[in-house]
Amino acid sequence: MALIPRETELQEGLTAIFDHLLLKKEGVKKELVRTRKDFNKACDHHIKNGFQSEQEWVNANICHQNKFIEYEMYCHIIDILNDFKDIYGQFPEYIEMHRTLNQIMIKLAQDEKYELAAIAKLWVDKIESTIQEYSYC
């Protein structure tokens, strides 16, 4: 039975997190498309009703805007992780990657962007857990 070095296991764990992040982003993108369709339907309904359905249109607009912001956050997190990826698809500076994402999460919370901070926290925690699982200490 061959032994797999801890560093290899750590990199596999980080790659799995990155792959999961990409899948989550695609799921949010599908929801974004759905909310845009809902927004368009609400606009059409508002117009057909002689501009009497304003609240439905406003709610659909807010929902779509929130989903767009969530999607942008996922794109931003992916960009950050990509910055720490090497040409082999690994994350040699994973400690700095975690620290950077953690600082962004804290800044979002300080700016009272709690929903975005919560999204970042989810991924900060996953990365931290993986690092701790395969740490030598």
GROMACS elastic network, one bead per residue, 0.5 to 0.9 nm:
[ bonds ]
;  ai    aj funct       b0    kb
    4     7     6  0.83669   500
    4     8     6  0.66125   500
    4     9     6  0.68504   500
    5     8     6  0.53240   500
    5     9     6  0.64975   500
    5    10     6  0.87207   500
    6    10     6  0.60177   500
    6    11     6  0.85622   500
    6   134     6  0.57552   500
    6   135     6  0.76141   500
    6   136     6  0.80234   500
    7    11     6  0.61442   500
    7    12     6  0.85529   500
    7   134     6  0.72684   500
    7   135     6  0.84890   500
    8    11     6  0.51199   500
    8    12     6  0.61470   500
    8    13     6  0.85682   500
    9    12     6  0.50185   500
    9    13     6  0.61303   500
    9    14     6  0.86432   500
    9   134     6  0.70539   500
   10    13     6  0.50241   500
   10    14     6  0.62000   500
   10    15     6  0.85422   500
   10   130     6  0.66514   500
   10   131     6  0.65564   500
   10   133     6  0.79891   500
   10   134     6  0.56456   500
   10   135     6  0.82282   500
   11    14     6  0.50407   500
   11    15     6  0.60220   500
   11    16     6  0.84941   500
   11    89     6  0.89669   500
   11    90     6  0.60218   500
   11    91     6  0.66274   500
   11    92     6  0.82230   500
   11    94     6  0.88417   500
   12    15     6  0.50391   500
   12    16     6  0.61196   500
   12    17     6  0.86590   500
   12    90     6  0.82029   500
   13    16     6  0.50536   500
   13    17     6  0.63029   500
   13    18     6  0.87012   500
   13   127     6  0.84735   500
   13   130     6  0.62399   500
   13   131     6  0.84937   500
   13   134     6  0.89859   500
   14    17     6  0.50169   500
   14    18     6  0.62178   500
   14    19     6  0.86254   500
   14    90     6  0.79312   500
   14    91     6  0.74002   500
   14    94     6  0.84039   500
   14   126     6  0.87765   500
   14   127     6  0.67226   500
   14   130     6  0.69507   500
   14   131     6  0.82707   500
   15    19     6  0.61272   500
   15    20     6  0.85334   500
   15    89     6  0.76443   500
   15    90     6  0.70011   500
   15    91     6  0.81085   500
   16    19     6  0.50396   500
   16    20     6  0.61043   500
   16    21     6  0.85104   500
   17    20     6  0.50313   500
   17    21     6  0.60927   500
   17    22     6  0.86855   500
   17   123     6  0.80365   500
   17   126     6  0.72242   500
   17   127     6  0.72944   500
   17   130     6  0.88037   500
   18    22     6  0.63045   500
   18    23     6  0.87466   500
   18    78     6  0.76800   500
   18    81     6  0.76607   500
   18    82     6  0.89718   500
   19    22     6  0.51007   500
   19    23     6  0.63574   500
   19    24     6  0.86779   500
   20    23     6  0.50598   500
   20    24     6  0.61352   500
   20    25     6  0.85938   500
   21    24     6  0.50403   500
   21    25     6  0.61631   500
   21    26     6  0.86982   500
   21    74     6  0.76468   500
   21    77     6  0.85431   500
   21    78     6  0.73301   500
   21   123     6  0.80708   500
   22    25     6  0.50897   500
   22    26     6  0.63509   500
   22    27     6  0.87379   500
   22    74     6  0.83134   500
   22    75     6  0.88066   500
   22    78     6  0.74102   500
   23    26     6  0.51389   500
   23    27     6  0.63027   500
   23    28     6  0.87505   500
   24    28     6  0.62464   500
   24    29     6  0.85511   500
   24    74     6  0.80495   500
   25    28     6  0.50867   500
   25    29     6  0.61099   500
   25    30     6  0.87314   500
   25    71     6  0.65698   500
   25    74     6  0.57249   500
   25    75     6  0.71423   500
   25    78     6  0.87465   500
   26    30     6  0.63225   500
   26    31     6  0.87053   500
   26    71     6  0.87506   500
   27    30     6  0.51775   500
   27    31     6  0.64019   500
   27    32     6  0.86412   500
   28    32     6  0.60667   500
   28    33     6  0.86926   500
   28    67     6  0.73708   500
   28    68     6  0.86518   500
   28    70     6  0.75234   500
   28    71     6  0.59211   500
   28    74     6  0.84181   500
   29    33     6  0.63359   500
   29    34     6  0.86785   500
   29    67     6  0.84162   500
   29    68     6  0.83169   500
   29    71     6  0.63525   500
   30    33     6  0.51432   500
   30    34     6  0.63250   500
   30    35     6  0.87238   500
   31    35     6  0.61220   500
   31    36     6  0.85465   500
   31    64     6  0.89957   500
   31    67     6  0.73129   500
   32    35     6  0.51156   500
   32    36     6  0.61876   500
   32    37     6  0.87012   500
   32    64     6  0.66006   500
   32    65     6  0.88390   500
   32    67     6  0.56154   500
   32    68     6  0.62398   500
   32    71     6  0.75069   500
   33    36     6  0.50957   500
   33    37     6  0.63542   500
   33    38     6  0.87104   500
   33    64     6  0.87040   500
   34    37     6  0.51143   500
   34    38     6  0.62218   500
   34    39     6  0.85822   500
   34    64     6  0.86288   500
   35    39     6  0.60299   500
   35    40     6  0.85688   500
   35    60     6  0.71665   500
   35    61     6  0.83812   500
   35    63     6  0.67682   500
   35    64     6  0.50725   500
   35    65     6  0.87906   500
   35    67     6  0.75203   500
   36    40     6  0.61947   500
   36    41     6  0.86186   500
   36    60     6  0.81810   500
   36    61     6  0.82512   500
   36    63     6  0.89032   500
   36    64     6  0.59587   500
   37    40     6  0.50502   500
   37    41     6  0.61786   500
   37    42     6  0.85729   500
   38    41     6  0.50733   500
   38    42     6  0.61279   500
   38    43     6  0.85876   500
   38    60     6  0.64371   500
   38    61     6  0.87703   500
   38    64     6  0.83153   500
   39    42     6  0.50690   500
   39    43     6  0.61728   500
   39    44     6  0.86476   500
   39    56     6  0.87854   500
   39    57     6  0.66261   500
   39    58     6  0.86724   500
   39    59     6  0.84708   500
   39    61     6  0.58292   500
   39    63     6  0.83295   500
   39    64     6  0.69493   500
   40    43     6  0.50428   500
   40    44     6  0.61963   500
   40    45     6  0.85640   500
   40    57     6  0.85589   500
   40    60     6  0.84830   500
   41    44     6  0.50677   500
   41    45     6  0.60519   500
   41    46     6  0.84603   500
   41    57     6  0.85605   500
   41    60     6  0.89635   500
   42    45     6  0.50012   500
   42    46     6  0.59796   500
   42    47     6  0.85880   500
   42    53     6  0.80407   500
   42    54     6  0.86971   500
   42    56     6  0.61305   500
   42    58     6  0.85919   500
   42    59     6  0.89252   500
   42    60     6  0.67170   500
   42    61     6  0.87276   500
   43    46     6  0.50188   500
   43    47     6  0.62483   500
   43    48     6  0.86159   500
   43    53     6  0.85926   500
   43    54     6  0.85735   500
   43    56     6  0.83590   500
   43    57     6  0.56717   500
   43    60     6  0.86742   500
   44    47     6  0.51780   500
   44    48     6  0.60878   500
   44    49     6  0.85688   500
   44    57     6  0.89537   500
   45    48     6  0.50694   500
   45    49     6  0.60792   500
   45    50     6  0.87313   500
   45    51     6  0.83515   500
   45    52     6  0.89729   500
   45    53     6  0.71034   500
   45    56     6  0.87255   500
   45    57     6  0.83045   500
   46    49     6  0.53246   500
   46    50     6  0.66177   500
   46    52     6  0.61073   500
   46    54     6  0.62636   500
   46    56     6  0.77305   500
   46    57     6  0.67047   500
   47    50     6  0.53286   500
   47    51     6  0.50915   500
   47    52     6  0.78765   500
   47    53     6  0.80214   500
   48    51     6  0.71866   500
   48    52     6  0.87362   500
   49    52     6  0.55885   500
   49    53     6  0.66997   500
   50    53     6  0.80568   500
   51    54     6  0.65289   500
   52    55     6  0.85988   500
   53    56     6  0.57172   500
   53    57     6  0.66851   500
   53    58     6  0.89577   500
   54    57     6  0.51775   500
   54    58     6  0.61358   500
   54    59     6  0.86359   500
   55    59     6  0.60365   500
   55    60     6  0.85035   500
   56    59     6  0.52281   500
   56    60     6  0.61814   500
   56    61     6  0.85671   500
   57    60     6  0.51834   500
   57    61     6  0.61069   500
   57    62     6  0.86856   500
   58    61     6  0.50537   500
   58    62     6  0.62284   500
   58    63     6  0.86289   500
   59    62     6  0.51534   500
   59    63     6  0.61461   500
   59    64     6  0.85863   500
   60    63     6  0.50827   500
   60    64     6  0.61146   500
   60    65     6  0.85756   500
   61    64     6  0.51487   500
   61    65     6  0.61272   500
   61    66     6  0.86142   500
   62    65     6  0.50792   500
   62    66     6  0.61152   500
   62    67     6  0.85887   500
   63    66     6  0.52294   500
   63    67     6  0.62503   500
   63    68     6  0.86407   500
   64    67     6  0.51476   500
   64    68     6  0.61358   500
   64    69     6  0.86929   500
   65    68     6  0.50313   500
   65    69     6  0.62596   500
   65    70     6  0.86631   500
   66    69     6  0.51448   500
   66    70     6  0.62495   500
   66    71     6  0.86500   500
   67    71     6  0.61197   500
   67    72     6  0.85800   500
   68    71     6  0.50284   500
   68    72     6  0.61526   500
   68    73     6  0.86249   500
   69    72     6  0.50319   500
   69    73     6  0.62314   500
   69    74     6  0.88048   500
   69   116     6  0.82229   500
   70    73     6  0.50789   500
   70    74     6  0.64608   500
   70    75     6  0.87833   500
   70   115     6  0.82898   500
   70   116     6  0.69899   500
   70   119     6  0.80708   500
   71    74     6  0.51938   500
   71    75     6  0.63298   500
   71    76     6  0.86679   500
   72    75     6  0.50072   500
   72    76     6  0.61281   500
   72    77     6  0.86944   500
   73    77     6  0.62238   500
   73    78     6  0.86056   500
   73   116     6  0.67041   500
   73   119     6  0.76674   500
   73   120     6  0.79893   500
   74    77     6  0.51395   500
   74    78     6  0.61986   500
   74    79     6  0.85956   500
   74   119     6  0.79539   500
   74   120     6  0.83817   500
   75    78     6  0.51289   500
   75    79     6  0.61738   500
   75    80     6  0.87139   500
   76    79     6  0.50462   500
   76    80     6  0.62847   500
   76    81     6  0.87564   500
   77    80     6  0.50927   500
   77    81     6  0.62855   500
   77    82     6  0.85300   500
   77   101     6  0.75735   500
   77   120     6  0.73406   500
   77   123     6  0.84901   500
   78    81     6  0.51542   500
   78    82     6  0.59818   500
   78    83     6  0.85866   500
   79    82     6  0.50034   500
   79    83     6  0.62592   500
   80    83     6  0.51869   500
   80    84     6  0.69590   500
   80    97     6  0.76208   500
   80   100     6  0.81419   500
   80   101     6  0.74579   500
   81    84     6  0.53252   500
   81    85     6  0.65233   500
   81    91     6  0.82343   500
   81    94     6  0.89908   500
   81    97     6  0.66885   500
   81    98     6  0.89179   500
   81   101     6  0.84219   500
   82    85     6  0.50038   500
   82    86     6  0.82568   500
   82    89     6  0.88982   500
   82    91     6  0.87506   500
   83    86     6  0.81836   500
   83    97     6  0.84679   500
   84    90     6  0.82101   500
   84    91     6  0.57014   500
   84    92     6  0.73285   500
   84    93     6  0.63290   500
   84    94     6  0.72000   500
   84    96     6  0.83035   500
   84    97     6  0.62381   500
   85    88     6  0.77529   500
   85    89     6  0.56354   500
   85    90     6  0.53841   500
   85    92     6  0.72622   500
   85    93     6  0.81891   500
   85    94     6  0.88170   500
   86    89     6  0.54028   500
   86    90     6  0.55086   500
   86    91     6  0.62507   500
   86    92     6  0.71545   500
   87    90     6  0.74687   500
   88    91     6  0.88040   500
   90    94     6  0.89404   500
   91    94     6  0.53005   500
   91    97     6  0.81131   500
   92    95     6  0.84345   500
   93    96     6  0.54873   500
   93    97     6  0.62267   500
   93    98     6  0.87827   500
   94    98     6  0.60677   500
   94    99     6  0.84726   500
   94   127     6  0.85342   500
   94   131     6  0.82038   500
   95    98     6  0.51667   500
   95    99     6  0.61663   500
   95   100     6  0.86322   500
   95   128     6  0.88315   500
   95   131     6  0.81648   500
   96   100     6  0.60021   500
   96   101     6  0.85544   500
   97   100     6  0.51883   500
   97   101     6  0.62565   500
   97   102     6  0.84953   500
   98   101     6  0.52744   500
   98   102     6  0.59992   500
   98   103     6  0.85811   500
   98   124     6  0.63656   500
   98   127     6  0.66462   500
   98   128     6  0.69937   500
   99   102     6  0.50187   500
   99   103     6  0.61308   500
   99   104     6  0.86710   500
   99   124     6  0.85870   500
  100   103     6  0.51476   500
  100   104     6  0.63168   500
  100   105     6  0.86758   500
  101   104     6  0.50919   500
  101   105     6  0.62120   500
  101   106     6  0.87231   500
  101   120     6  0.70807   500
  101   121     6  0.84376   500
  101   123     6  0.83023   500
  101   124     6  0.63720   500
  102   105     6  0.50164   500
  102   106     6  0.62652   500
  102   107     6  0.86413   500
  102   120     6  0.76404   500
  102   121     6  0.73641   500
  102   124     6  0.60272   500
  102   125     6  0.89655   500
  103   106     6  0.50779   500
  103   107     6  0.61186   500
  103   108     6  0.85829   500
  104   107     6  0.50435   500
  104   108     6  0.61462   500
  104   109     6  0.86347   500
  104   117     6  0.79182   500
  104   120     6  0.77098   500
  105   108     6  0.51747   500
  105   109     6  0.63261   500
  105   110     6  0.87052   500
  105   116     6  0.77502   500
  105   118     6  0.76634   500
  105   119     6  0.83737   500
  105   120     6  0.54738   500
  105   121     6  0.62372   500
  105   124     6  0.81350   500
  106   109     6  0.50852   500
  106   110     6  0.61507   500
  106   111     6  0.85874   500
  106   117     6  0.70414   500
  106   121     6  0.88484   500
  107   111     6  0.61332   500
  107   112     6  0.85741   500
  107   113     6  0.86745   500
  107   117     6  0.80649   500
  108   111     6  0.50302   500
  108   112     6  0.62672   500
  108   113     6  0.51435   500
  108   114     6  0.66962   500
  108   115     6  0.87615   500
  108   116     6  0.66716   500
  108   117     6  0.52225   500
  108   118     6  0.89914   500
  108   120     6  0.88095   500
  109   113     6  0.54803   500
  109   114     6  0.53240   500
  109   115     6  0.85937   500
  109   116     6  0.80274   500
  109   117     6  0.55060   500
  109   118     6  0.84112   500
  110   113     6  0.74901   500
  110   114     6  0.85134   500
  111   114     6  0.81043   500
  112   115     6  0.86425   500
  112   117     6  0.84805   500
  113   116     6  0.56294   500
  113   117     6  0.62001   500
  113   118     6  0.87347   500
  114   118     6  0.60181   500
  114   119     6  0.86686   500
  115   118     6  0.51232   500
  115   119     6  0.65091   500
  115   120     6  0.88636   500
  116   119     6  0.51197   500
  116   120     6  0.63360   500
  116   121     6  0.85504   500
  117   120     6  0.50720   500
  117   121     6  0.59681   500
  117   122     6  0.86755   500
  118   122     6  0.63112   500
  119   122     6  0.53601   500
  119   123     6  0.69852   500
  119   124     6  0.88857   500
  120   123     6  0.54363   500
  120   124     6  0.61098   500
  120   125     6  0.85956   500
  121   125     6  0.59021   500
  121   126     6  0.84457   500
  122   125     6  0.53611   500
  122   126     6  0.63704   500
  122   127     6  0.88503   500
  123   127     6  0.61239   500
  123   128     6  0.84167   500
  124   127     6  0.52692   500
  124   128     6  0.60483   500
  124   129     6  0.85246   500
  125   128     6  0.50074   500
  125   129     6  0.59632   500
  125   130     6  0.85374   500
  126   129     6  0.51605   500
  126   130     6  0.62595   500
  126   131     6  0.86693   500
  127   130     6  0.51781   500
  127   131     6  0.61698   500
  127   132     6  0.86208   500
  128   131     6  0.50873   500
  128   132     6  0.61061   500
  128   133     6  0.84902   500
  129   132     6  0.51485   500
  129   133     6  0.60347   500
  129   134     6  0.87802   500
  130   133     6  0.50436   500
  130   134     6  0.64532   500
  130   135     6  0.84548   500
  131   134     6  0.55054   500
  131   135     6  0.58364   500
  132   136     6  0.83986   500
  132   137     6  0.83959   500
  133   136     6  0.87749   500
  134   137     6  0.88269   500
